[in-house]
Amino acid sequence: MKRKINFVNIKWLSFPYLLWMAGFIIIPLIMIFFYGLSSEKGNLTIENIKLILDPVNRKALVLSLLLSVISTIICLILAYPLALILNRTKLKSNSFILLIIILPMWMNFLLRTIAWQNILERTGVLNGMLKLLHLPTLNIINTPGAIILGMVYNFLPFMILPIYNVLIKIDQDVVNAARDLGANSLQTFGKIILPLSMPGVLSGITMVFVPSLTTFVISTILGGSKIVLIGNVIEQQFLKLGNWHTGSGLSLVLMIFILFSMAVLSKYDKGSEGDNLW
């Protein structure tokens, strides 16, 4: 009897989370679906979703996908070697490096992005240092390169930490066994370390790609009014034009792309779990 009562009490502990999830996740999603699939007169329609075919909206979506993919690839290229190095360093050095990686995340996201604006602008810190060294200045601000740089800087920790958390859990006996059987460093990495670290890689890709695709703050500050991503279009529909129907319809399209990418990654992750390492 006591066990049942305790179990019931423990289940009640999840009530605050269920209340939070209903208020800030389920209800907003219902509102997005309602406005996205209805007209101003309340009739059921898919015209709001079809607006993604408008040349401006289509261009913004394609550019968002392109910059998100590039940013995710760059984050992966930078994060994986760093995670390997962290995995091989001593505990004290390891903790210090992790602190350096996580430390910028303690600051406000908006402040970090504005800081990069001050660094990259024409009269900013970067060009000021180049002038002191008598080198040509760079025109990076308000370009796709500035947006990619902002995405990589803000989302890189979300790629490093999942990969690192998986790498530290790999049994070193398995790695040593591969080397004892004659595998060199490259073969050990390709046959053992990389396959076992794929869950962390896929998790990191998801955690970087999704916010990169939906961001509008980074593109607004570092891209100016010259570069418009799909996040900016949706933000303008909601906040500036007050058109919830169009904004919700475009949000549904963006949600479809996100769910599709997550489904592909999840399927690949499940497929890799059953593969033989050898």
Backbone as CSV, one residue per row, in Angstrom:
resi,resn,N_x,N_y,N_z,CA_x,CA_y,CA_z,C_x,C_y,C_z
1,MET,0.825,-1.199,0.000,0.000,0.000,0.000,0.869,1.263,0.000
2,LYS,1.913,1.250,0.819,2.799,2.403,0.897,3.476,2.677,-0.442
3,ARG,3.854,1.593,-1.135,4.517,1.782,-2.426,3.579,2.441,-3.428
4,LYS,2.308,2.032,-3.424,1.345,2.619,-4.347,1.122,4.089,-4.040
5,ILE,1.027,4.422,-2.756,0.817,5.809,-2.370,2.002,6.665,-2.778
6,ASN,3.205,6.162,-2.560,4.407,6.892,-2.947,4.473,7.098,-4.455
7,PHE,4.071,6.051,-5.177,4.092,6.141,-6.638,3.112,7.200,-7.125
8,VAL,1.926,7.236,-6.491,0.939,8.247,-6.858,1.450,9.650,-6.546
9,ASN,2.085,9.795,-5.401,2.630,11.101,-5.031,3.704,11.564,-5.997
10,ILE,4.534,10.618,-6.427,5.584,10.960,-7.385,4.975,11.409,-8.717
11,LYS,3.901,10.773,-9.131,3.256,11.158,-10.382,2.718,12.584,-10.317
12,TRP,2.295,13.018,-9.131,1.796,14.374,-8.987,2.894,15.412,-9.174
13,LEU,4.164,14.992,-8.984,5.265,15.932,-9.149,5.406,16.414,-10.593
14,SER,4.886,15.641,-11.533,4.956,16.034,-12.942,3.863,17.026,-13.334
15,PHE,2.955,17.317,-12.421,1.840,18.210,-12.751,2.303,19.602,-13.148
16,PRO,3.264,20.240,-12.434,3.715,21.574,-12.870,4.264,21.585,-14.294
17,TYR,5.009,20.522,-14.653,5.543,20.461,-16.020,4.423,20.291,-17.040
18,LEU,3.435,19.442,-16.719,2.306,19.258,-17.636,1.537,20.562,-17.818
19,LEU,1.395,21.315,-16.735,0.716,22.606,-16.810,1.508,23.587,-17.663
20,TRP,2.835,23.598,-17.468,3.711,24.460,-18.264,3.647,24.070,-19.739
21,MET,3.712,22.766,-20.022,3.702,22.287,-21.399,2.385,22.640,-22.084
22,ALA,1.265,22.520,-21.351,-0.030,22.854,-21.930,-0.142,24.348,-22.219
23,GLY,0.372,25.166,-21.291,0.223,26.607,-21.439,1.149,27.229,-22.453
24,PHE,2.361,26.688,-22.594,3.367,27.347,-23.427,3.795,26.533,-24.652
25,ILE,3.275,25.333,-24.804,3.615,24.521,-25.986,2.359,24.102,-26.745
26,ILE,1.459,23.415,-26.058,0.283,22.848,-26.741,-0.672,23.947,-27.200
27,ILE,-1.014,24.858,-26.296,-1.964,25.921,-26.658,-1.411,26.821,-27.768
28,PRO,-0.149,27.273,-27.713,0.376,28.061,-28.844,0.370,27.294,-30.160
29,LEU,0.673,25.984,-30.112,0.639,25.200,-31.349,-0.774,25.123,-31.917
30,ILE,-1.749,24.967,-31.037,-3.147,24.937,-31.495,-3.519,26.258,-32.152
31,MET,-3.053,27.358,-31.553,-3.333,28.681,-32.126,-2.678,28.844,-33.492
32,ILE,-1.433,28.347,-33.628,-0.735,28.444,-34.914,-1.489,27.652,-35.978
33,PHE,-1.920,26.435,-35.634,-2.674,25.632,-36.593,-4.005,26.303,-36.943
34,PHE,-4.658,26.891,-35.951,-5.960,27.528,-36.197,-5.818,28.715,-37.150
35,TYR,-4.872,29.611,-36.842,-4.693,30.790,-37.694,-4.093,30.422,-39.050
36,GLY,-3.195,29.438,-39.062,-2.547,29.062,-40.313,-3.472,28.392,-41.302
37,LEU,-4.499,27.733,-40.801,-5.420,26.990,-41.677,-6.783,27.651,-41.777
38,SER,-6.865,28.925,-41.460,-8.137,29.634,-41.547,-7.909,31.013,-42.141
39,SER,-8.960,31.574,-42.693,-8.908,32.929,-43.241,-9.395,33.918,-42.194
40,GLU,-9.387,35.211,-42.557,-9.853,36.229,-41.623,-11.345,36.092,-41.329
41,LYS,-12.063,35.463,-42.248,-13.495,35.236,-42.033,-13.774,33.961,-41.244
42,GLY,-12.711,33.185,-40.941,-12.887,31.963,-40.160,-13.084,30.724,-41.002
43,ASN,-12.950,30.829,-42.331,-13.121,29.676,-43.206,-11.839,28.856,-43.282
44,LEU,-12.004,27.553,-43.445,-10.857,26.664,-43.576,-10.195,26.877,-44.930
45,THR,-8.866,27.067,-44.934,-8.143,27.346,-46.177,-6.675,26.971,-46.027
46,ILE,-6.029,26.764,-47.164,-4.582,26.513,-47.171,-3.849,27.625,-47.921
47,GLU,-4.548,28.721,-48.165,-3.942,29.847,-48.881,-2.760,30.437,-48.108
48,ASN,-2.849,30.408,-46.785,-1.754,30.945,-45.972,-0.479,30.133,-46.151
49,ILE,-0.645,28.820,-46.334,0.511,27.955,-46.548,1.061,28.151,-47.958
50,LYS,0.172,28.386,-48.916,0.603,28.583,-50.297,1.428,29.850,-50.478
51,LEU,1.344,30.764,-49.524,2.105,32.013,-49.634,3.613,31.776,-49.608
52,ILE,4.034,30.578,-49.192,5.467,30.266,-49.216,5.976,30.231,-50.647
53,LEU,5.073,30.049,-51.626,5.458,30.022,-53.038,5.678,31.425,-53.604
54,ASP,5.321,32.461,-52.847,5.608,33.823,-53.265,7.114,33.987,-53.426
55,PRO,7.572,34.653,-54.488,9.021,34.751,-54.752,9.827,35.260,-53.559
56,VAL,9.310,36.251,-52.833,10.042,36.803,-51.690,10.148,35.765,-50.575
57,ASN,9.036,35.120,-50.273,9.037,34.124,-49.199,9.853,32.894,-49.569
58,ARG,9.747,32.473,-50.833,10.511,31.310,-51.280,12.004,31.593,-51.232
59,LYS,12.393,32.783,-51.644,13.802,33.166,-51.596,14.309,33.188,-50.156
60,ALA,13.495,33.716,-49.237,13.885,33.771,-47.824,14.028,32.365,-47.241
61,LEU,13.138,31.447,-47.620,13.206,30.077,-47.116,14.446,29.364,-47.645
62,VAL,14.711,29.497,-48.939,15.885,28.849,-49.534,17.167,29.379,-48.918
63,LEU,17.245,30.696,-48.728,18.434,31.291,-48.119,18.595,30.836,-46.675
64,SER,17.495,30.712,-45.952,17.549,30.231,-44.567,18.066,28.797,-44.504
65,LEU,17.558,27.955,-45.394,18.016,26.565,-45.433,19.504,26.498,-45.777
66,LEU,19.931,27.294,-46.743,21.333,27.281,-47.166,22.257,27.728,-46.035
67,LEU,21.953,28.847,-45.403,22.800,29.358,-44.325,22.784,28.423,-43.119
68,SER,21.643,27.794,-42.857,21.544,26.862,-41.728,22.402,25.625,-41.964
69,VAL,22.362,25.107,-43.178,23.173,23.930,-43.503,24.660,24.266,-43.421
70,ILE,25.050,25.421,-43.975,26.464,25.827,-43.925,26.918,26.008,-42.482
71,SER,26.107,26.673,-41.678,26.459,26.896,-40.276,26.571,25.580,-39.517
72,THR,25.667,24.646,-39.790,25.705,23.347,-39.115,26.959,22.570,-39.492
73,ILE,27.310,22.604,-40.765,28.518,21.903,-41.223,29.767,22.506,-40.577
74,ILE,29.844,23.837,-40.552,31.002,24.494,-39.925,31.084,24.152,-38.445
75,CYS,29.957,24.171,-37.760,29.935,23.811,-36.335,30.416,22.378,-36.124
76,LEU,29.996,21.462,-37.007,30.418,20.070,-36.881,31.914,19.931,-37.108
77,ILE,32.426,20.633,-38.125,33.866,20.566,-38.426,34.695,21.107,-37.261
78,LEU,34.214,22.159,-36.615,34.939,22.740,-35.490,34.744,21.941,-34.200
79,ALA,33.541,21.414,-34.010,33.190,20.809,-32.724,33.776,19.412,-32.542
80,TYR,33.776,18.600,-33.607,34.200,17.213,-33.434,35.667,17.092,-33.010
81,PRO,36.602,17.764,-33.704,37.998,17.676,-33.229,38.177,18.213,-31.814
82,LEU,37.465,19.296,-31.480,37.577,19.851,-30.130,37.038,18.871,-29.097
83,ALA,35.934,18.196,-29.423,35.388,17.199,-28.497,36.365,16.034,-28.319
84,LEU,37.041,15.635,-29.394,38.057,14.581,-29.285,39.210,15.024,-28.388
85,ILE,39.641,16.276,-28.555,40.739,16.789,-27.723,40.325,16.845,-26.255
86,LEU,39.102,17.313,-26.010,38.607,17.372,-24.633,38.532,15.993,-24.015
87,ASN,38.171,15.010,-24.818,38.053,13.643,-24.318,39.410,13.057,-23.924
88,ARG,40.480,13.563,-24.537,41.808,13.009,-24.275,42.618,13.825,-23.272
89,THR,42.094,14.989,-22.865,42.831,15.810,-21.909,42.540,15.369,-20.486
90,LYS,43.364,15.882,-19.552,43.176,15.544,-18.155,41.938,16.258,-17.618
91,LEU,41.462,15.779,-16.474,40.187,16.250,-15.939,40.210,17.744,-15.629
92,LYS,41.297,18.255,-15.005,41.339,19.657,-14.626,41.358,20.563,-15.851
93,SER,42.210,20.239,-16.816,42.259,21.030,-18.050,40.945,20.923,-18.802
94,ASN,40.385,19.728,-18.775,39.115,19.466,-19.434,38.023,20.382,-18.882
95,SER,37.916,20.455,-17.560,36.886,21.267,-16.919,37.080,22.749,-17.237
96,PHE,38.329,23.196,-17.281,38.605,24.603,-17.576,38.201,24.949,-19.003
97,ILE,38.512,24.070,-19.952,38.149,24.326,-21.353,36.631,24.317,-21.518
98,LEU,35.960,23.377,-20.853,34.501,23.343,-20.912,33.896,24.627,-20.347
99,LEU,34.497,25.150,-19.274,34.019,26.403,-18.699,34.140,27.543,-19.697
100,ILE,35.263,27.586,-20.431,35.456,28.627,-21.439,34.396,28.514,-22.541
101,ILE,34.047,27.269,-22.907,33.059,27.056,-23.962,31.670,27.472,-23.502
102,ILE,31.343,27.159,-22.261,29.997,27.423,-21.750,29.845,28.869,-21.284
103,LEU,30.942,29.522,-20.902,30.887,30.861,-20.312,30.124,31.879,-21.157
104,PRO,30.355,31.949,-22.487,29.581,32.933,-23.282,28.080,32.693,-23.236
105,MET,27.651,31.448,-23.011,26.233,31.135,-22.976,25.555,31.732,-21.744
106,TRP,26.335,32.141,-20.744,25.757,32.759,-19.550,25.307,34.189,-19.821
107,MET,25.813,34.785,-20.895,25.394,36.133,-21.268,24.132,36.071,-22.122
108,ASN,23.428,37.173,-22.180,22.208,37.263,-22.969,22.511,37.061,-24.450
109,PHE,21.654,36.307,-25.132,21.828,36.011,-26.555,21.881,37.288,-27.390
110,LEU,21.025,38.245,-27.069,20.975,39.493,-27.812,22.257,40.300,-27.631
111,LEU,22.775,40.324,-26.405,24.008,41.070,-26.137,25.192,40.461,-26.885
112,ARG,25.249,39.142,-26.954,26.335,38.491,-27.677,26.306,38.847,-29.157
113,THR,25.104,38.894,-29.706,24.977,39.210,-31.130,25.319,40.677,-31.398
114,ILE,24.884,41.573,-30.512,25.222,42.991,-30.663,26.729,43.193,-30.536
115,ALA,27.371,42.405,-29.668,28.828,42.495,-29.527,29.515,42.175,-30.847
116,TRP,29.029,41.154,-31.556,29.606,40.820,-32.859,29.329,41.915,-33.888
117,GLN,28.199,42.600,-33.751,27.927,43.724,-34.637,28.964,44.823,-34.447
118,ASN,29.306,45.100,-33.194,30.322,46.117,-32.913,31.706,45.689,-33.392
119,ILE,31.941,44.391,-33.407,33.244,43.897,-33.871,33.350,43.961,-35.394
120,LEU,32.262,43.622,-36.085,32.323,43.453,-37.538,31.976,44.696,-38.333
121,GLU,31.346,45.689,-37.717,30.942,46.860,-38.496,32.169,47.592,-39.061
122,ARG,31.911,48.465,-40.024,33.006,49.105,-40.770,33.943,49.898,-39.871
123,THR,33.416,50.502,-38.835,34.254,51.248,-37.887,34.420,50.472,-36.584
124,GLY,34.274,49.158,-36.658,34.315,48.335,-35.467,35.713,47.932,-35.048
125,VAL,35.744,47.014,-34.088,37.002,46.580,-33.492,37.899,45.893,-34.514
126,LEU,37.324,45.007,-35.331,38.123,44.248,-36.293,38.823,45.160,-37.293
127,ASN,38.071,46.053,-37.917,38.674,46.964,-38.894,39.621,47.963,-38.229
128,GLY,39.349,48.321,-36.976,40.268,49.197,-36.250,41.618,48.546,-36.043
129,MET,41.618,47.241,-35.715,42.884,46.517,-35.556,43.604,46.366,-36.888
130,LEU,42.840,46.125,-37.946,43.462,45.994,-39.274,44.107,47.295,-39.719
131,LYS,43.473,48.421,-39.397,44.058,49.723,-39.747,45.358,49.966,-38.994
132,LEU,45.382,49.546,-37.709,46.615,49.723,-36.927,47.765,48.917,-37.513
133,LEU,47.426,47.772,-38.109,48.445,46.918,-38.720,48.686,47.280,-40.188
134,HIS,48.035,48.361,-40.651,48.178,48.825,-42.043,47.760,47.742,-43.041
135,LEU,46.667,47.065,-42.700,46.097,46.038,-43.571,44.757,46.524,-44.112
136,PRO,44.319,45.982,-45.262,43.023,46.412,-45.817,41.871,46.000,-44.913
137,THR,40.878,46.868,-44.806,39.720,46.591,-43.957,38.772,45.610,-44.652
138,LEU,37.892,45.016,-43.865,36.953,44.012,-44.361,35.533,44.537,-44.244
139,ASN,34.740,44.261,-45.254,33.323,44.645,-45.247,32.485,43.384,-45.022
140,ILE,32.370,42.989,-43.746,31.692,41.741,-43.416,30.257,41.974,-42.971
141,ILE,30.027,43.078,-42.261,28.700,43.320,-41.715,27.665,43.425,-42.831
142,ASN,26.445,42.990,-42.539,25.325,43.003,-43.496,25.588,42.095,-44.693
143,THR,26.275,40.992,-44.463,26.520,39.991,-45.501,26.128,38.617,-44.967
144,PRO,25.899,37.639,-45.861,25.617,36.283,-45.368,26.731,35.724,-44.498
145,GLY,27.987,36.126,-44.782,29.102,35.656,-43.969,28.978,36.082,-42.525
146,ALA,28.491,37.311,-42.283,28.300,37.791,-40.918,27.223,36.979,-40.200
147,ILE,26.164,36.633,-40.920,25.090,35.839,-40.314,25.597,34.447,-39.967
148,ILE,26.350,33.835,-40.870,26.912,32.513,-40.601,27.847,32.565,-39.398
149,LEU,28.667,33.603,-39.336,29.578,33.765,-38.203,28.805,33.882,-36.893
150,GLY,27.714,34.649,-36.908,26.887,34.780,-35.714,26.229,33.479,-35.316
151,MET,25.753,32.715,-36.302,25.144,31.419,-36.017,26.163,30.447,-35.422
152,VAL,27.339,30.396,-36.035,28.372,29.471,-35.550,28.783,29.830,-34.127
153,TYR,28.978,31.119,-33.871,29.404,31.538,-32.532,28.352,31.200,-31.480
154,ASN,27.080,31.474,-31.779,26.025,31.279,-30.790,25.637,29.823,-30.587
155,PHE,25.754,29.006,-31.643,25.247,27.640,-31.565,26.335,26.580,-31.496
156,LEU,27.603,26.974,-31.586,28.695,25.997,-31.534,28.691,25.161,-30.253
157,PRO,28.454,25.732,-29.068,28.424,24.896,-27.855,27.378,23.789,-27.904
158,PHE,26.279,24.017,-28.633,25.236,23.002,-28.740,25.671,21.819,-29.612
159,MET,26.744,22.008,-30.362,27.317,20.906,-31.129,28.427,20.218,-30.337
160,ILE,29.202,20.994,-29.601,30.339,20.430,-28.868,29.872,19.517,-27.736
161,LEU,28.944,19.991,-26.918,28.574,19.278,-25.694,27.941,17.903,-25.960
162,PRO,26.991,17.754,-26.910,26.447,16.409,-27.164,27.498,15.419,-27.655
163,ILE,28.401,15.886,-28.539,29.444,14.995,-29.043,30.395,14.603,-27.917
164,TYR,30.778,15.574,-27.112,31.693,15.295,-25.994,31.064,14.329,-24.991
165,ASN,29.777,14.522,-24.691,29.102,13.646,-23.727,29.034,12.203,-24.211
166,VAL,28.975,12.004,-25.524,28.971,10.645,-26.069,30.383,10.063,-26.081
167,LEU,31.359,10.878,-26.432,32.743,10.395,-26.522,33.272,9.911,-25.165
168,ILE,32.931,10.624,-24.091,33.456,10.231,-22.773,32.839,8.924,-22.283
169,LYS,31.732,8.508,-22.906,31.081,7.270,-22.497,31.560,6.062,-23.300
170,ILE,32.390,6.289,-24.321,32.918,5.168,-25.106,33.918,4.387,-24.263
171,ASP,33.727,3.104,-24.189,34.619,2.253,-23.404,35.996,2.198,-24.068
172,GLN,37.024,2.612,-23.334,38.378,2.627,-23.884,38.898,1.218,-24.162
173,ASP,38.309,0.229,-23.497,38.717,-1.156,-23.768,38.392,-1.551,-25.208
174,VAL,37.295,-1.031,-25.727,36.918,-1.319,-27.110,37.941,-0.693,-28.065
175,VAL,38.350,0.549,-27.774,39.348,1.231,-28.604,40.688,0.502,-28.525
176,ASN,41.081,0.117,-27.312,42.349,-0.595,-27.142,42.332,-1.962,-27.826
177,ALA,41.167,-2.608,-27.806,41.041,-3.912,-28.466,41.238,-3.782,-29.970
178,ALA,40.690,-2.707,-30.545,40.864,-2.485,-31.983,42.337,-2.273,-32.331
179,ARG,43.029,-1.537,-31.497,44.450,-1.294,-31.743,45.273,-2.564,-31.551
180,ASP,44.896,-3.381,-30.578,45.599,-4.648,-30.360,45.418,-5.595,-31.539
181,LEU,44.291,-5.462,-32.226,44.021,-6.324,-33.381,44.660,-5.795,-34.665
182,GLY,45.412,-4.705,-34.548,46.177,-4.219,-35.696,45.605,-3.005,-36.389
183,ALA,44.515,-2.437,-35.866,43.930,-1.254,-36.501,44.775,-0.025,-36.185
184,ASN,45.036,0.790,-37.210,45.770,2.032,-36.971,44.808,3.103,-36.458
185,SER,45.300,4.313,-36.267,44.486,5.388,-35.684,43.303,5.742,-36.578
186,LEU,43.548,5.789,-37.896,42.478,6.132,-38.820,41.400,5.054,-38.844
187,GLN,41.813,3.782,-38.860,40.846,2.688,-38.850,40.079,2.632,-37.542
188,THR,40.753,2.895,-36.438,40.085,2.899,-35.141,39.031,3.991,-35.085
189,PHE,39.373,5.158,-35.628,38.411,6.253,-35.631,37.212,5.932,-36.525
190,GLY,37.483,5.409,-37.736,36.413,5.150,-38.681,35.520,3.985,-38.306
191,LYS,36.091,2.965,-37.652,35.332,1.757,-37.327,34.754,1.750,-35.918
192,ILE,35.364,2.492,-35.008,34.939,2.434,-33.605,34.407,3.774,-33.112
193,ILE,35.272,4.783,-33.102,34.919,6.051,-32.458,33.782,6.765,-33.192
194,LEU,33.900,6.908,-34.498,32.885,7.628,-35.260,31.508,6.971,-35.181
195,PRO,31.382,5.643,-35.417,30.045,5.037,-35.304,29.439,5.161,-33.912
196,LEU,30.272,5.002,-32.873,29.746,5.087,-31.518,29.382,6.516,-31.113
197,SER,29.970,7.495,-31.787,29.679,8.888,-31.454,28.560,9.486,-32.305
198,MET,28.001,8.716,-33.220,26.967,9.244,-34.109,25.738,9.763,-33.376
199,PRO,25.275,9.138,-32.285,24.128,9.734,-31.568,24.402,11.162,-31.122
200,GLY,25.610,11.439,-30.637,25.956,12.795,-30.243,26.045,13.730,-31.431
201,VAL,26.575,13.235,-32.542,26.679,14.049,-33.757,25.287,14.433,-34.264
202,LEU,24.391,13.466,-34.328,23.042,13.731,-34.816,22.282,14.650,-33.871
203,SER,22.488,14.466,-32.580,21.860,15.369,-31.610,22.383,16.789,-31.769
204,GLY,23.698,16.928,-31.968,24.280,18.248,-32.171,23.796,18.901,-33.451
205,ILE,23.673,18.124,-34.520,23.171,18.662,-35.788,21.755,19.205,-35.613
206,THR,20.926,18.458,-34.906,19.554,18.914,-34.671,19.524,20.191,-33.848
207,MET,20.352,20.241,-32.800,20.350,21.382,-31.889,20.935,22.639,-32.526
208,VAL,21.703,22.488,-33.596,22.249,23.644,-34.303,21.375,24.024,-35.496
209,PHE,20.919,23.030,-36.255,20.169,23.301,-37.478,18.827,23.969,-37.187
210,VAL,18.109,23.483,-36.187,16.765,24.007,-35.910,16.795,25.475,-35.503
211,PRO,17.594,25.898,-34.514,17.613,27.334,-34.190,18.216,28.191,-35.297
212,SER,19.144,27.626,-36.080,19.707,28.385,-37.198,18.646,28.658,-38.257
213,LEU,17.777,27.684,-38.486,16.737,27.833,-39.500,15.657,28.820,-39.070
214,THR,15.381,28.890,-37.785,14.279,29.711,-37.295,14.709,31.082,-36.778
215,THR,16.009,31.351,-36.728,16.474,32.599,-36.131,16.058,33.820,-36.945
216,PHE,15.824,34.918,-36.265,15.614,36.202,-36.936,16.410,37.312,-36.253
217,VAL,16.855,37.074,-35.028,17.629,38.081,-34.311,19.002,38.258,-34.958
218,ILE,19.682,37.144,-35.241,21.025,37.208,-35.815,21.001,37.868,-37.187
219,SER,20.032,37.488,-38.013,19.954,38.062,-39.354,19.556,39.531,-39.314
220,THR,18.763,39.926,-38.330,18.359,41.331,-38.213,19.535,42.203,-37.806
221,ILE,20.334,41.740,-36.839,21.431,42.550,-36.310,22.656,42.491,-37.214
222,LEU,23.041,41.306,-37.647,24.266,41.150,-38.430,24.025,41.228,-39.931
223,GLY,22.777,41.027,-40.352,22.468,41.095,-41.775,21.813,42.393,-42.191
224,GLY,21.323,43.145,-41.205,20.650,44.391,-41.523,19.365,44.163,-42.300
225,SER,18.965,45.129,-43.042,17.756,45.014,-43.860,18.044,44.448,-45.245
226,LYS,19.314,44.160,-45.508,19.692,43.680,-46.834,19.406,42.187,-47.007
227,ILE,19.501,41.431,-45.922,19.336,39.988,-45.995,18.119,39.597,-45.158
228,VAL,17.155,38.970,-45.788,15.910,38.588,-45.123,15.796,37.072,-45.130
229,LEU,15.700,36.484,-43.952,15.483,35.049,-43.815,14.009,34.795,-43.521
230,ILE,13.629,33.533,-43.556,12.226,33.192,-43.344,11.777,33.571,-41.939
231,GLY,12.710,33.534,-40.983,12.379,33.971,-39.624,12.026,35.440,-39.575
232,ASN,12.728,36.250,-40.372,12.412,37.684,-40.444,11.046,37.924,-41.069
233,VAL,10.719,37.148,-42.102,9.417,37.292,-42.755,8.293,36.983,-41.772
234,ILE,8.442,35.887,-41.024,7.411,35.505,-40.055,7.308,36.551,-38.940
235,GLU,8.456,37.029,-38.484,8.466,38.048,-37.423,7.771,39.326,-37.882
236,GLN,7.984,39.731,-39.128,7.341,40.923,-39.664,5.832,40.733,-39.781
237,GLN,5.405,39.534,-40.182,3.971,39.281,-40.307,3.260,39.372,-38.962
238,PHE,3.920,38.873,-37.909,3.296,38.887,-36.588,3.378,40.263,-35.928
239,LEU,4.575,40.846,-35.869,4.806,42.033,-35.052,4.556,43.348,-35.788
240,LYS,4.936,43.425,-37.052,4.817,44.689,-37.786,3.497,44.818,-38.537
241,LEU,3.083,43.735,-39.208,1.856,43.783,-40.000,0.635,43.291,-39.232
242,GLY,0.859,42.562,-38.153,-0.255,42.040,-37.359,-1.081,41.001,-38.088
243,ASN,-0.504,40.348,-39.083,-1.211,39.342,-39.872,-0.891,37.958,-39.315
244,TRP,-1.683,37.515,-38.371,-1.441,36.218,-37.732,-1.708,35.056,-38.666
245,HIS,-2.597,35.214,-39.603,-2.929,34.115,-40.508,-1.749,33.800,-41.429
246,THR,-1.173,34.843,-42.056,-0.020,34.621,-42.925,1.181,34.149,-42.129
247,GLY,1.430,34.779,-40.984,2.557,34.375,-40.148,2.439,32.940,-39.679
248,SER,1.243,32.529,-39.311,1.034,31.147,-38.856,1.182,30.163,-40.007
249,GLY,0.689,30.544,-41.204,0.832,29.662,-42.360,2.284,29.429,-42.714
250,LEU,3.090,30.491,-42.715,4.521,30.343,-42.987,5.216,29.572,-41.872
251,SER,4.755,29.748,-40.644,5.328,28.989,-39.521,5.059,27.491,-39.669
252,LEU,3.883,27.141,-40.183,3.570,25.729,-40.409,4.500,25.124,-41.461
253,VAL,4.792,25.897,-42.514,5.722,25.408,-43.534,7.100,25.187,-42.927
254,LEU,7.552,26.139,-42.123,8.852,26.009,-41.469,8.861,24.821,-40.525
255,MET,7.744,24.589,-39.844,7.632,23.452,-38.934,7.729,22.127,-39.694
256,ILE,7.165,22.097,-40.906,7.238,20.886,-41.732,8.686,20.570,-42.085
257,PHE,9.441,21.581,-42.467,10.855,21.375,-42.789,11.627,20.873,-41.571
258,ILE,11.342,21.430,-40.415,12.039,21.025,-39.195,11.697,19.585,-38.836
259,LEU,10.412,19.240,-38.877,9.997,17.876,-38.547,10.555,16.871,-39.543
260,PHE,10.616,17.262,-40.816,11.173,16.362,-41.827,12.652,16.102,-41.571
261,SER,13.407,17.163,-41.284,14.836,16.990,-41.013,15.067,16.149,-39.763
262,MET,14.246,16.359,-38.731,14.387,15.569,-37.504,14.023,14.111,-37.750
263,ALA,13.018,13.870,-38.602,12.624,12.491,-38.915,13.731,11.772,-39.679
264,VAL,14.368,12.480,-40.611,15.468,11.888,-41.375,16.630,11.546,-40.451
265,LEU,16.988,12.476,-39.571,18.090,12.236,-38.631,17.761,11.112,-37.677
266,SER,16.498,11.053,-37.213,16.099,9.990,-36.298,16.152,8.626,-36.974
267,LYS,15.722,8.577,-38.223,15.761,7.315,-38.965,17.199,6.869,-39.183
268,TYR,18.078,7.817,-39.514,19.487,7.489,-39.720,20.129,7.028,-38.419
269,ASP,19.715,7.658,-37.317,20.256,7.288,-36.007,19.863,5.866,-35.646
270,LYS,18.592,5.510,-35.909,18.143,4.149,-35.613,18.837,3.132,-36.510
271,GLY,19.066,3.539,-37.775,19.747,2.624,-38.692,21.181,2.373,-38.289
272,SER,21.848,3.419,-37.772,23.245,3.265,-37.390,23.415,2.440,-36.137
273,GLU,22.370,2.372,-35.279,22.468,1.593,-34.052,22.568,0.100,-34.338
274,GLY,21.956,-0.315,-35.455,21.983,-1.740,-35.751,23.152,-2.177,-36.594
275,ASP,23.975,-1.212,-37.034,25.105,-1.562,-37.882,26.185,-2.264,-37.069
276,ASN,26.854,-3.148,-37.708,27.981,-3.831,-37.077,29.204,-2.938,-37.164
277,LEU,29.873,-2.710,-36.042,31.039,-1.840,-36.038,32.167,-2.382,-36.906
278,TRP,32.196,-3.657,-37.060,33.258,-4.263,-37.820,32.786,-4.590,-39.238
